[in-house]
Amino acid sequence: MDNRIAKRPPDVFFKLVTDPWTRPFWDNAAEGYLSAPRCAPCGVFRMPPRPFCPACRSQDVEWVRLSGTGRLYTYTIVERATSPGMDDCIPYVPAVVELPDADGVRLISNIVETPIFRIAIGARLSVMFDRLSDGVTVPRFRVSEAP
């Protein structure tokens, strides 16, 4: 059994660049909740956020507050430092999280504060928010229940 704990990747790995379509996601994360854009006329979620709905081409969007739960769709475990100063961040776990209350939208994130042996495809996840050294708040996930 692998009792190591999934750690956070180095802050330098994350550089936020926003635009008018993505800014609400990051503003909501800073407020402590997960959200996703949904087309106001037809109800299709559009993630990543973009100017036009892929279904009806509308630009009308509403930001929906999500529960903060998800399912682990896929992941990898990074076990080797790829640059100097990373040794304290190993292992870290990049992941794709499926958000069931956003019609199957998937979000790229990390699994943190979880023993490696508990991480498995289909695991139930809960969001937590990390404030990085540059002030940006990033949603990350913990395993709340094994599949």
OpenMM code with the backbone's topology and positions (N, CA, C; nanometers):
from openmm import Vec3, app, unit

residues = "MET ASP ASN ARG ILE ALA LYS ARG PRO PRO ASP VAL PHE PHE LYS LEU VAL THR ASP PRO TRP THR ARG PRO PHE TRP ASP ASN ALA ALA GLU GLY TYR LEU SER ALA PRO ARG CYS ALA PRO CYS GLY VAL PHE ARG MET PRO PRO ARG PRO PHE CYS PRO ALA CYS ARG SER GLN ASP VAL GLU TRP VAL ARG LEU SER GLY THR GLY ARG LEU TYR THR TYR THR ILE VAL GLU ARG ALA THR SER PRO GLY MET ASP ASP CYS ILE PRO TYR VAL PRO ALA VAL VAL GLU LEU PRO ASP ALA ASP GLY VAL ARG LEU ILE SER ASN ILE VAL GLU THR PRO ILE PHE ARG ILE ALA ILE GLY ALA ARG LEU SER VAL MET PHE ASP ARG LEU SER ASP GLY VAL THR VAL PRO ARG PHE ARG VAL SER GLU ALA PRO".split()
positions = [
    Vec3(0.0855, -0.1181, 0.0000),
    Vec3(0.0000, 0.0000, 0.0000),
    Vec3(0.0900, 0.1243, 0.0000),
    Vec3(0.0594, 0.2167, -0.0886),
    Vec3(0.1376, 0.3401, -0.1026),
    Vec3(0.0768, 0.4471, -0.0129),
    Vec3(0.1399, 0.4730, 0.1014),
    Vec3(0.0874, 0.5690, 0.1989),
    Vec3(0.1332, 0.7124, 0.1748),
    Vec3(0.2113, 0.7352, 0.0684),
    Vec3(0.2527, 0.8732, 0.0403),
    Vec3(0.1295, 0.9596, 0.0146),
    Vec3(0.1428, 1.0876, 0.0419),
    Vec3(0.0319, 1.1830, 0.0262),
    Vec3(0.0526, 1.2655, -0.1000),
    Vec3(-0.0539, 1.2811, -0.1787),
    Vec3(-0.0485, 1.3659, -0.2987),
    Vec3(-0.0264, 1.5105, -0.2559),
    Vec3(0.0772, 1.5713, -0.3136),
    Vec3(0.1150, 1.7082, -0.2777),
    Vec3(0.0734, 1.8066, -0.3868),
    Vec3(0.0892, 1.9312, -0.3553),
    Vec3(0.0599, 2.0372, -0.4515),
    Vec3(0.1784, 2.0559, -0.5455),
    Vec3(0.1491, 2.0813, -0.6729),
    Vec3(0.2601, 2.1146, -0.7628),
    Vec3(0.3148, 2.2522, -0.7260),
    Vec3(0.4346, 2.2833, -0.7681),
    Vec3(0.4917, 2.4156, -0.7381),
    Vec3(0.4058, 2.5278, -0.7971),
    Vec3(0.3917, 2.6363, -0.7234),
    Vec3(0.3144, 2.7519, -0.7708),
    Vec3(0.3624, 2.8008, -0.9067),
    Vec3(0.4926, 2.7894, -0.9337),
    Vec3(0.5464, 2.8406, -1.0595),
    Vec3(0.4914, 2.7658, -1.1806),
    Vec3(0.4295, 2.6499, -1.1597),
    Vec3(0.3695, 2.5744, -1.2700),
    Vec3(0.2389, 2.6375, -1.3175),
    Vec3(0.1853, 2.7323, -1.2414),
    Vec3(0.0548, 2.7883, -1.2733),
    Vec3(0.0672, 2.9371, -1.3002),
    Vec3(0.0363, 2.9760, -1.4220),
    Vec3(0.0345, 3.1174, -1.4605),
    Vec3(-0.1036, 3.1484, -1.5164),
    Vec3(-0.1787, 3.2316, -1.4477),
    Vec3(-0.3153, 3.2625, -1.4876),
    Vec3(-0.3183, 3.3759, -1.5900),
    Vec3(-0.3875, 3.3496, -1.6998),
    Vec3(-0.4177, 3.4511, -1.8010),
    Vec3(-0.5680, 3.4401, -1.8237),
    Vec3(-0.6378, 3.5511, -1.8066),
    Vec3(-0.7835, 3.5479, -1.8218),
    Vec3(-0.8290, 3.6375, -1.9364),
    Vec3(-0.9556, 3.6237, -1.9678),
    Vec3(-1.0228, 3.7116, -2.0631),
    Vec3(-1.1645, 3.7310, -2.0099),
    Vec3(-1.2480, 3.8085, -2.0768),
    Vec3(-1.3835, 3.8316, -2.0246),
    Vec3(-1.4657, 3.7031, -2.0079),
    Vec3(-1.4311, 3.5993, -2.0818),
    Vec3(-1.5097, 3.4750, -2.0753),
    Vec3(-1.4646, 3.3845, -1.9616),
    Vec3(-1.3396, 3.3936, -1.9206),
    Vec3(-1.2893, 3.3063, -1.8146),
    Vec3(-1.2810, 3.3744, -1.6778),
    Vec3(-1.2793, 3.5066, -1.6757),
    Vec3(-1.2640, 3.5809, -1.5508),
    Vec3(-1.3675, 3.5412, -1.4442),
    Vec3(-1.4965, 3.5212, -1.4750),
    Vec3(-1.5914, 3.4834, -1.3690),
    Vec3(-1.5548, 3.3532, -1.2973),
    Vec3(-1.5003, 3.2560, -1.3704),
    Vec3(-1.4595, 3.1302, -1.3070),
    Vec3(-1.3580, 3.1577, -1.1958),
    Vec3(-1.2568, 3.2388, -1.2270),
    Vec3(-1.1510, 3.2670, -1.1300),
    Vec3(-1.1993, 3.3583, -1.0181),
    Vec3(-1.2864, 3.4533, -1.0494),
    Vec3(-1.3440, 3.5384, -0.9448),
    Vec3(-1.4254, 3.4535, -0.8469),
    Vec3(-1.5041, 3.3591, -0.8992),
    Vec3(-1.5845, 3.2723, -0.8130),
    Vec3(-1.4959, 3.1808, -0.7289),
    Vec3(-1.3885, 3.1300, -0.7866),
    Vec3(-1.2946, 3.0476, -0.7098),
    Vec3(-1.2362, 3.1285, -0.5939),
    Vec3(-1.2038, 3.2549, -0.6187),
    Vec3(-1.1510, 3.3410, -0.5123),
    Vec3(-1.2535, 3.3613, -0.4011),
    Vec3(-1.3823, 3.3520, -0.4373),
    Vec3(-1.4901, 3.3624, -0.3381),
    Vec3(-1.5160, 3.2296, -0.2673),
    Vec3(-1.4510, 3.1220, -0.3150),
    Vec3(-1.4617, 2.9935, -0.2478),
    Vec3(-1.5653, 2.8979, -0.3034),
    Vec3(-1.6010, 2.9175, -0.4305),
    Vec3(-1.6916, 2.8184, -0.4897),
    Vec3(-1.6596, 2.7929, -0.6356),
    Vec3(-1.6952, 2.6715, -0.6767),
    Vec3(-1.6747, 2.6255, -0.8128),
    Vec3(-1.7949, 2.6650, -0.8964),
    Vec3(-1.7710, 2.7060, -1.0203),
    Vec3(-1.8802, 2.7464, -1.1084),
    Vec3(-1.8499, 2.7038, -1.2509),
    Vec3(-1.9546, 2.7061, -1.3328),
    Vec3(-1.9379, 2.6734, -1.4750),
    Vec3(-2.0342, 2.7585, -1.5558),
    Vec3(-1.9937, 2.7987, -1.6766),
    Vec3(-2.0817, 2.8792, -1.7615),
    Vec3(-2.1831, 2.7902, -1.8340),
    Vec3(-2.3064, 2.8370, -1.8348),
    Vec3(-2.4131, 2.7657, -1.9046),
    Vec3(-2.4830, 2.8628, -1.9988),
    Vec3(-2.5144, 2.8159, -2.1179),
    Vec3(-2.5847, 2.8989, -2.2157),
    Vec3(-2.7226, 2.9331, -2.1598),
    Vec3(-2.7535, 3.0617, -2.1527),
    Vec3(-2.8834, 3.1044, -2.0988),
    Vec3(-3.0005, 3.0565, -2.1844),
    Vec3(-2.9939, 3.0659, -2.3187),
    Vec3(-3.1095, 3.0216, -2.3984),
    Vec3(-3.1307, 2.8699, -2.4037),
    Vec3(-3.0225, 2.7919, -2.4198),
    Vec3(-3.0434, 2.6481, -2.4430),
    Vec3(-2.9978, 2.5583, -2.3289),
    Vec3(-2.9247, 2.6111, -2.2305),
    Vec3(-2.8861, 2.5336, -2.1130),
    Vec3(-2.7637, 2.4462, -2.1274),
    Vec3(-2.6913, 2.4539, -2.2393),
    Vec3(-2.5709, 2.3730, -2.2588),
    Vec3(-2.4548, 2.4380, -2.1836),
    Vec3(-2.3828, 2.3575, -2.1042),
    Vec3(-2.2636, 2.4091, -2.0376),
    Vec3(-2.1540, 2.4266, -2.1406),
    Vec3(-2.0766, 2.5341, -2.1262),
    Vec3(-1.9646, 2.5572, -2.2174),
    Vec3(-1.8362, 2.5738, -2.1375),
    Vec3(-1.7681, 2.4622, -2.1261),
    Vec3(-1.6423, 2.4602, -2.0534),
    Vec3(-1.5392, 2.3947, -2.1421),
    Vec3(-1.4293, 2.4581, -2.1750),
    Vec3(-1.3884, 2.5850, -2.1171),
    Vec3(-1.4788, 2.6990, -2.1640),
    Vec3(-1.4835, 2.8046, -2.0827),
    Vec3(-1.5659, 2.9197, -2.1205),
    Vec3(-1.5231, 2.9760, -2.2550),
    Vec3(-1.6204, 3.0094, -2.3368),
    Vec3(-1.5918, 3.0666, -2.4689),
    Vec3(-1.7062, 3.1579, -2.5112),
    Vec3(-1.6819, 3.2415, -2.6098),
    Vec3(-1.7802, 3.3441, -2.6476),
    Vec3(-1.9123, 3.2901, -2.7009),
    Vec3(-1.9102, 3.1776, -2.7729),
    Vec3(-2.0321, 3.1285, -2.8360),
    Vec3(-2.0677, 2.9895, -2.7863),
    Vec3(-2.1951, 2.9666, -2.7666),
    Vec3(-2.2442, 2.8343, -2.7278),
    Vec3(-2.2181, 2.7367, -2.8426),
    Vec3(-2.1641, 2.6173, -2.8132),
    Vec3(-2.1389, 2.5214, -2.9202),
    Vec3(-2.2668, 2.4617, -2.9786),
    Vec3(-2.3786, 2.4760, -2.9078),
    Vec3(-2.5050, 2.4185, -2.9551),
    Vec3(-2.5895, 2.5180, -3.0352),
    Vec3(-2.6038, 2.6415, -2.9815),
    Vec3(-2.6959, 2.7361, -3.0474),
    Vec3(-2.6295, 2.8663, -3.0930),
    Vec3(-2.4998, 2.8808, -3.0630),
    Vec3(-2.4196, 2.9972, -3.1033),
    Vec3(-2.4540, 3.1262, -3.0272),
    Vec3(-2.5352, 3.1174, -2.9249),
    Vec3(-2.5679, 3.2347, -2.8448),
    Vec3(-2.4472, 3.2800, -2.7640),
    Vec3(-2.4415, 3.4096, -2.7347),
    Vec3(-2.3384, 3.4630, -2.6460),
    Vec3(-2.3919, 3.4864, -2.5050),
    Vec3(-2.5197, 3.4627, -2.4835),
    Vec3(-2.5794, 3.4821, -2.3516),
    Vec3(-2.5371, 3.3680, -2.2603),
    Vec3(-2.4767, 3.4038, -2.1480),
    Vec3(-2.4242, 3.3028, -2.0569),
    Vec3(-2.4657, 3.3355, -1.9138),
    Vec3(-2.4864, 3.2303, -1.8353),
    Vec3(-2.5096, 3.2461, -1.6923),
    Vec3(-2.4089, 3.1570, -1.6197),
    Vec3(-2.3570, 3.2067, -1.5081),
    Vec3(-2.2601, 3.1294, -1.4309),
    Vec3(-2.3342, 3.0567, -1.3207),
    Vec3(-2.3229, 2.9243, -1.3212),
    Vec3(-2.3950, 2.8387, -1.2274),
    Vec3(-2.3008, 2.7974, -1.1143),
    Vec3(-2.3465, 2.8149, -0.9931),
    Vec3(-2.2704, 2.7690, -0.8763),
    Vec3(-2.2841, 2.6171, -0.8671),
    Vec3(-2.1710, 2.5483, -0.8581),
    Vec3(-2.1705, 2.4026, -0.8531),
    Vec3(-2.1514, 2.3536, -0.7101),
    Vec3(-2.1810, 2.2262, -0.6903),
    Vec3(-2.1738, 2.1671, -0.5564),
    Vec3(-2.0313, 2.1540, -0.5043),
    Vec3(-1.9339, 2.1458, -0.5944),
    Vec3(-1.7960, 2.1266, -0.5509),
    Vec3(-1.7572, 1.9799, -0.5385),
    Vec3(-1.8431, 1.8923, -0.5895),
    Vec3(-1.8102, 1.7506, -0.5901),
    Vec3(-1.7821, 1.7063, -0.7325),
    Vec3(-1.7130, 1.5949, -0.7452),
    Vec3(-1.6819, 1.5437, -0.8775),
    Vec3(-1.6422, 1.3980, -0.8706),
    Vec3(-1.6092, 1.3459, -0.9866),
    Vec3(-1.5593, 1.2084, -0.9994),
    Vec3(-1.4265, 1.2149, -1.0737),
    Vec3(-1.3340, 1.1310, -1.0334),
    Vec3(-1.2047, 1.1275, -1.0988),
    Vec3(-1.2168, 1.0546, -1.2320),
    Vec3(-1.1930, 1.1285, -1.3403),
    Vec3(-1.2045, 1.0736, -1.4753),
    Vec3(-1.0728, 1.0075, -1.5176),
    Vec3(-0.9610, 1.0774, -1.4951),
    Vec3(-0.8285, 1.0207, -1.5229),
    Vec3(-0.7240, 1.1008, -1.4456),
    Vec3(-0.6044, 1.0422, -1.4326),
    Vec3(-0.4983, 1.1085, -1.3570),
    Vec3(-0.3639, 1.0438, -1.3905),
    Vec3(-0.2580, 1.1069, -1.3434),
    Vec3(-0.1248, 1.0477, -1.3456),
    Vec3(-0.0541, 1.0901, -1.2177),
    Vec3(0.0430, 1.0127, -1.1792),
    Vec3(0.1203, 1.0459, -1.0597),
    Vec3(0.2605, 1.0868, -1.1046),
    Vec3(0.2973, 1.2118, -1.0757),
    Vec3(0.4298, 1.2619, -1.1101),
    Vec3(0.5216, 1.2291, -0.9927),
    Vec3(0.6229, 1.1464, -1.0202),
    Vec3(0.7092, 1.0971, -0.9137),
    Vec3(0.8534, 1.1420, -0.9247),
    Vec3(0.8848, 1.2175, -1.0299),
    Vec3(1.0207, 1.2672, -1.0470),
    Vec3(1.0182, 1.4176, -1.0659),
    Vec3(1.1122, 1.4829, -1.0018),
    Vec3(1.1254, 1.6275, -1.0169),
    Vec3(1.1732, 1.6576, -1.1583),
    Vec3(1.1037, 1.7497, -1.2245),
    Vec3(1.1410, 1.7857, -1.3616),
    Vec3(1.2188, 1.9162, -1.3682),
    Vec3(1.2296, 1.9834, -1.2555),
    Vec3(1.3083, 2.1064, -1.2503),
    Vec3(1.3610, 2.1233, -1.1076),
    Vec3(1.4647, 2.2054, -1.0912),
    Vec3(1.5229, 2.2248, -0.9574),
    Vec3(1.4188, 2.2787, -0.8587),
    Vec3(1.4279, 2.2326, -0.7354),
    Vec3(1.3391, 2.2820, -0.6314),
    Vec3(1.2061, 2.2108, -0.6207),
    Vec3(1.1854, 2.1080, -0.7013),
    Vec3(1.0561, 2.0378, -0.7004),
    Vec3(1.0496, 1.9200, -0.6047),
    Vec3(1.1613, 1.8801, -0.5482),
    Vec3(1.1651, 1.7587, -0.4670),
    Vec3(1.0591, 1.7575, -0.3562),
    Vec3(1.0307, 1.8724, -0.2965),
    Vec3(0.9317, 1.8788, -0.1884),
    Vec3(0.7876, 1.8680, -0.2385),
    Vec3(0.7669, 1.8688, -0.3694),
    Vec3(0.6326, 1.8641, -0.4284),
    Vec3(0.5971, 1.7258, -0.4836),
    Vec3(0.6836, 1.6297, -0.4662),
    Vec3(0.6646, 1.4965, -0.5238),
    Vec3(0.6083, 1.4042, -0.4165),
    Vec3(0.5116, 1.3215, -0.4441),
    Vec3(0.4410, 1.3091, -0.5715),
    Vec3(0.3271, 1.4112, -0.5799),
    Vec3(0.3039, 1.4613, -0.7016),
    Vec3(0.1830, 1.5395, -0.7240),
    Vec3(0.1026, 1.4711, -0.8331),
    Vec3(-0.0285, 1.5013, -0.8344),
    Vec3(-0.1216, 1.4240, -0.9159),
    Vec3(-0.2085, 1.5160, -1.0022),
    Vec3(-0.1673, 1.5418, -1.1281),
    Vec3(-0.2568, 1.6107, -1.2214),
    Vec3(-0.3749, 1.5187, -1.2518),
    Vec3(-0.4924, 1.5792, -1.2678),
    Vec3(-0.6128, 1.4979, -1.2858),
    Vec3(-0.7156, 1.5687, -1.3724),
    Vec3(-0.8031, 1.4884, -1.4310),
    Vec3(-0.9218, 1.5400, -1.4995),
    Vec3(-1.0405, 1.4989, -1.4134),
    Vec3(-1.1183, 1.5981, -1.3724),
    Vec3(-1.2305, 1.5768, -1.2815),
    Vec3(-1.3611, 1.5992, -1.3573),
    Vec3(-1.4499, 1.5020, -1.3514),
    Vec3(-1.5814, 1.5163, -1.4126),
    Vec3(-1.6748, 1.5805, -1.3110),
    Vec3(-1.7463, 1.6838, -1.3553),
    Vec3(-1.8360, 1.7586, -1.2675),
    Vec3(-1.9810, 1.7190, -1.2990),
    Vec3(-2.0384, 1.6267, -1.2243),
    Vec3(-2.1697, 1.5723, -1.2580),
    Vec3(-2.2838, 1.6741, -1.2547),
    Vec3(-2.2727, 1.7775, -1.1737),
    Vec3(-2.3808, 1.8769, -1.1712),
    Vec3(-2.3621, 1.9852, -1.2770),
    Vec3(-2.2680, 1.9634, -1.3682),
    Vec3(-2.2487, 2.0527, -1.4837),
    Vec3(-2.2550, 1.9691, -1.6112),
    Vec3(-2.3444, 1.8743, -1.6118),
    Vec3(-2.3723, 1.7923, -1.7308),
    Vec3(-2.2470, 1.7265, -1.7883),
    Vec3(-2.1637, 1.6713, -1.6998),
    Vec3(-2.0469, 1.5977, -1.7451),
    Vec3(-1.9273, 1.6813, -1.7847),
    Vec3(-1.9275, 1.8103, -1.7545),
    Vec3(-1.8119, 1.8950, -1.7837),
    Vec3(-1.6903, 1.8381, -1.7107),
    Vec3(-1.5745, 1.8457, -1.7735),
    Vec3(-1.4498, 1.7992, -1.7125),
    Vec3(-1.3557, 1.9176, -1.6912),
    Vec3(-1.2874, 1.9143, -1.5786),
    Vec3(-1.1984, 2.0222, -1.5384),
    Vec3(-1.0601, 1.9640, -1.5104),
    Vec3(-0.9562, 2.0257, -1.5625),
    Vec3(-0.8196, 1.9836, -1.5322),
    Vec3(-0.7797, 2.0474, -1.3995),
    Vec3(-0.7288, 1.9652, -1.3093),
    Vec3(-0.6941, 2.0127, -1.1763),
    Vec3(-0.5862, 1.9231, -1.1172),
    Vec3(-0.5817, 1.9164, -0.9850),
    Vec3(-0.4893, 1.8291, -0.9130),
    Vec3(-0.5630, 1.7609, -0.7989),
    Vec3(-0.5170, 1.6412, -0.7643),
    Vec3(-0.5610, 1.5751, -0.6422),
    Vec3(-0.4548, 1.6075, -0.5376),
    Vec3(-0.4979, 1.6507, -0.4182),
    Vec3(-0.4050, 1.6881, -0.3118),
    Vec3(-0.4527, 1.6284, -0.1795),
    Vec3(-0.3619, 1.6284, -0.0813),
    Vec3(-0.3935, 1.5879, 0.0567),
    Vec3(-0.4642, 1.4531, 0.0647),
    Vec3(-0.4250, 1.3613, -0.0231),
    Vec3(-0.4880, 1.2302, -0.0301),
    Vec3(-0.3798, 1.1229, -0.0394),
    Vec3(-0.3914, 1.0154, 0.0400),
    Vec3(-0.2964, 0.9059, 0.0235),
    Vec3(-0.3055, 0.8498, -0.1188),
    Vec3(-0.1905, 0.8235, -0.1781),
    Vec3(-0.1850, 0.7749, -0.3157),
    Vec3(-0.2720, 0.6498, -0.3340),
    Vec3(-0.2741, 0.5599, -0.2369),
    Vec3(-0.3502, 0.4358, -0.2534),
    Vec3(-0.5008, 0.4584, -0.2643),
    Vec3(-0.5510, 0.5752, -0.2232),
    Vec3(-0.6953, 0.6050, -0.2323),
    Vec3(-0.7346, 0.6651, -0.3663),
    Vec3(-0.6378, 0.7007, -0.4482),
    Vec3(-0.6670, 0.7651, -0.5761),
    Vec3(-0.6956, 0.6575, -0.6798),
    Vec3(-0.8160, 0.6639, -0.7388),
    Vec3(-0.8570, 0.5642, -0.8386),
    Vec3(-0.9610, 0.6254, -0.9310),
    Vec3(-0.9618, 0.5811, -1.0559),
    Vec3(-1.0631, 0.6265, -1.1515),
    Vec3(-1.2011, 0.6033, -1.0894),
    Vec3(-1.2868, 0.7040, -1.0991),
    Vec3(-1.4221, 0.6931, -1.0451),
    Vec3(-1.4356, 0.7387, -0.9010),
    Vec3(-1.3235, 0.7681, -0.8330),
    Vec3(-1.3306, 0.8123, -0.6932),
    Vec3(-1.4138, 0.9399, -0.6831),
    Vec3(-1.4877, 0.9495, -0.5748),
    Vec3(-1.5638, 1.0721, -0.5478),
    Vec3(-1.4683, 1.1766, -0.4907),
    Vec3(-1.4842, 1.2989, -0.5378),
    Vec3(-1.3930, 1.4069, -0.5013),
    Vec3(-1.4691, 1.5251, -0.4439),
    Vec3(-1.3994, 1.6039, -0.3636),
    Vec3(-1.4553, 1.7307, -0.3168),
    Vec3(-1.3518, 1.8399, -0.3410),
    Vec3(-1.4008, 1.9563, -0.3769),
    Vec3(-1.3122, 2.0678, -0.4104),
    Vec3(-1.2599, 2.1335, -0.2839),
    Vec3(-1.1409, 2.1872, -0.2943),
    Vec3(-1.0849, 2.2768, -0.1945),
    Vec3(-1.0098, 2.3839, -0.2721),
    Vec3(-0.9836, 2.4962, -0.2104),
    Vec3(-0.9242, 2.6077, -0.2832),
    Vec3(-0.7904, 2.6467, -0.2219),
    Vec3(-0.6915, 2.6607, -0.3092),
    Vec3(-0.5576, 2.7021, -0.2680),
    Vec3(-0.5316, 2.8430, -0.3173),
    Vec3(-0.4881, 2.9297, -0.2253),
    Vec3(-0.4438, 3.0631, -0.2669),
    Vec3(-0.2935, 3.0552, -0.2903),
    Vec3(-0.2532, 3.0825, -0.4132),
    Vec3(-0.1122, 3.0755, -0.4509),
    Vec3(-0.0377, 3.2006, -0.4058),
    Vec3(0.0928, 3.1954, -0.4161),
    Vec3(0.1760, 3.3068, -0.3703),
    Vec3(0.1480, 3.4368, -0.4451),
    Vec3(0.0957, 3.4272, -0.5695),
    Vec3(0.0646, 3.5493, -0.6457),
    Vec3(-0.0784, 3.5991, -0.6198),
    Vec3(-0.1517, 3.5333, -0.5275),
    Vec3(-0.2863, 3.5760, -0.4910),
    Vec3(-0.3978, 3.5069, -0.5663),
    Vec3(-0.3671, 3.4296, -0.6702),
    Vec3(-0.4680, 3.3571, -0.7472),
    Vec3(-0.5177, 3.2383, -0.6652),
    Vec3(-0.6480, 3.2134, -0.6689),
    Vec3(-0.7069, 3.0994, -0.6006),
    Vec3(-0.7360, 2.9904, -0.7023),
    Vec3(-0.6847, 2.8698, -0.6747),
    Vec3(-0.6947, 2.7569, -0.7666),
    Vec3(-0.7787, 2.6458, -0.7034),
    Vec3(-0.8806, 2.5964, -0.7754),
    Vec3(-0.9543, 2.4814, -0.7230),
    Vec3(-0.8733, 2.3535, -0.7403),
    Vec3(-0.8649, 2.2772, -0.6338),
    Vec3(-0.8009, 2.1461, -0.6354),
    Vec3(-0.8959, 2.0504, -0.5633),
    Vec3(-0.8677, 1.9216, -0.5727),
    Vec3(-0.9616, 1.8230, -0.5205),
    Vec3(-0.8941, 1.7237, -0.4272),
    Vec3(-0.9757, 1.6710, -0.3349),
    Vec3(-0.9359, 1.5620, -0.2466),
    Vec3(-1.0310, 1.4455, -0.2693),
    Vec3(-0.9809, 1.3251, -0.2518),
    Vec3(-1.0688, 1.2083, -0.2584),
    Vec3(-1.1554, 1.2091, -0.1335),
    Vec3(-1.2864, 1.2043, -0.1530),
    Vec3(-1.3776, 1.1998, -0.0397),
    Vec3(-1.4309, 1.0589, -0.0168),
    Vec3(-1.4258, 0.9757, -0.1214),
    Vec3(-1.4701, 0.8371, -0.1087),
    Vec3(-1.4149, 0.7589, -0.2266),
    Vec3(-1.3637, 0.6411, -0.1990),
    Vec3(-1.3122, 0.5562, -0.3060),
    Vec3(-1.4288, 0.5035, -0.3909),
    Vec3(-1.4008, 0.4650, -0.5172),
    Vec3(-1.5091, 0.4176, -0.6045),
    Vec3(-1.5714, 0.2876, -0.5542),
] * unit.nanometer
topology = app.Topology()
chain = topology.addChain("A")
for resn in residues:
    res = topology.addResidue(resn, chain)
    for name in ("N", "CA", "C"):
        topology.addAtom(name, app.Element.getBySymbol(name[0]), res)
